[in-house]
């Protein structure tokens, strides 16, 4: 495993290519098992990382949802004051049958 890794890192052609010069002999069983264990370990670490990332996102969404439910239950008819600063509350109760000059239609 170490030999293969060293060959891969010391490749002069392309940094990211597998070695092709000494491919005449197949990898023996022990090297294959070591490589597979290494890949499985890496996969398990990445899997844990992504599961924790998605769990954190789900947790944040659940907290936001609970906060929204609490806010809606505690004051169902109030809109956020900060989002409507300067909003004309009487605009909600205007007569919809008036034209732009304020005359009825």
C-alpha positions as CSV (number, residue, x, y, z in Angstrom):
1,X,0.0,0.0,0.0
2,X,2.8,2.4,0.9
3,X,4.7,1.6,-2.3
4,X,1.6,2.3,-4.4
5,X,0.9,5.5,-2.6
6,X,4.5,6.6,-3.0
7,X,4.4,5.8,-6.8
8,X,1.2,7.7,-7.1
9,X,2.5,10.8,-5.4
10,X,5.9,10.7,-7.2
11,X,4.3,10.5,-10.7
12,X,5.9,13.1,-12.9
13,X,3.4,12.9,-15.8
14,X,0.3,14.1,-14.0
15,X,-0.2,14.6,-10.3
16,X,-3.6,13.0,-10.3
17,X,-3.0,10.0,-12.5
18,X,-2.5,6.4,-11.3
19,X,1.0,4.9,-11.9
20,X,1.2,3.1,-15.2
21,X,4.9,2.2,-15.5
22,X,5.0,-0.9,-13.1
23,X,1.6,-2.3,-13.8
24,X,3.0,-5.6,-15.0
25,X,2.4,-7.3,-11.7
26,X,-1.1,-7.5,-10.1
27,X,-1.7,-6.3,-6.6
28,X,-1.5,-9.1,-4.1
29,X,-4.4,-9.9,-1.8
30,X,-3.0,-8.2,1.2
31,X,-2.4,-4.9,-0.7
32,X,-5.9,-5.1,-2.1
33,X,-7.4,-5.7,1.4
34,X,-5.4,-2.8,2.8
35,X,-6.6,-0.5,0.0
36,X,-10.2,-1.6,0.4
37,X,-10.0,-1.0,4.2
38,X,-8.5,2.5,3.5
39,X,-11.3,3.3,1.1
40,X,-14.0,2.0,3.5
41,X,-12.5,4.1,6.3
42,X,-12.4,7.2,4.1
43,X,-16.0,6.5,3.0
44,X,-17.2,6.1,6.6
45,X,-15.5,9.4,7.6
46,X,-17.1,11.3,4.7
47,X,-20.4,9.7,5.4
48,X,-20.4,10.8,9.0
49,X,-19.4,14.3,8.0
50,X,-22.2,14.6,5.5
51,X,-24.8,13.1,7.9
52,X,-23.8,15.6,10.5
53,X,-24.0,18.5,8.1
54,X,-27.5,17.4,7.0
55,X,-28.5,16.8,10.6
56,X,-27.4,20.3,11.6
57,X,-29.4,21.8,8.7
58,X,-32.5,19.7,9.7
59,X,-32.0,20.9,13.3
60,X,-31.9,24.5,12.2
61,X,-35.0,24.1,10.1
62,X,-36.8,22.4,13.0
63,X,-35.8,25.3,15.4
64,X,-37.0,27.9,12.9
65,X,-40.3,26.0,12.4
66,X,-40.9,25.7,16.1
67,X,-40.1,29.4,16.5
68,X,-42.5,30.3,13.7
69,X,-45.3,28.1,15.2
70,X,-44.8,29.7,18.6
71,X,-44.9,33.2,17.1
72,X,-48.0,32.5,15.1
73,X,-49.8,30.8,18.1
74,X,-48.9,33.6,20.5
75,X,-50.0,36.5,18.3
76,X,-51.9,35.2,15.2
77,X,-53.2,38.5,13.9
78,X,-50.1,40.7,14.4
79,X,-47.6,41.3,11.6
80,X,-44.0,42.0,12.4
81,X,-43.7,45.7,13.4
82,X,-40.1,46.0,12.0
83,X,-41.1,44.7,8.6
84,X,-44.0,47.1,8.2
85,X,-42.4,50.3,9.6
86,X,-43.9,53.3,7.8
87,X,-46.8,51.2,6.4
88,X,-50.1,52.9,6.2
89,X,-52.5,50.7,8.2
90,X,-55.5,52.6,6.7
91,X,-54.5,51.4,3.2
92,X,-55.9,48.0,4.2
93,X,-59.4,49.5,4.7
94,X,-59.6,51.7,1.6
95,X,-62.7,51.4,-0.6
96,X,-61.7,49.2,-3.5
97,X,-64.3,50.9,-5.8
98,X,-62.5,54.2,-5.9
99,X,-60.4,55.3,-8.8
100,X,-57.0,57.0,-8.6
101,X,-58.5,60.4,-7.8
102,X,-60.5,59.1,-4.8
103,X,-63.9,59.1,-6.5
104,X,-66.3,56.2,-6.3
105,X,-66.9,54.2,-9.4
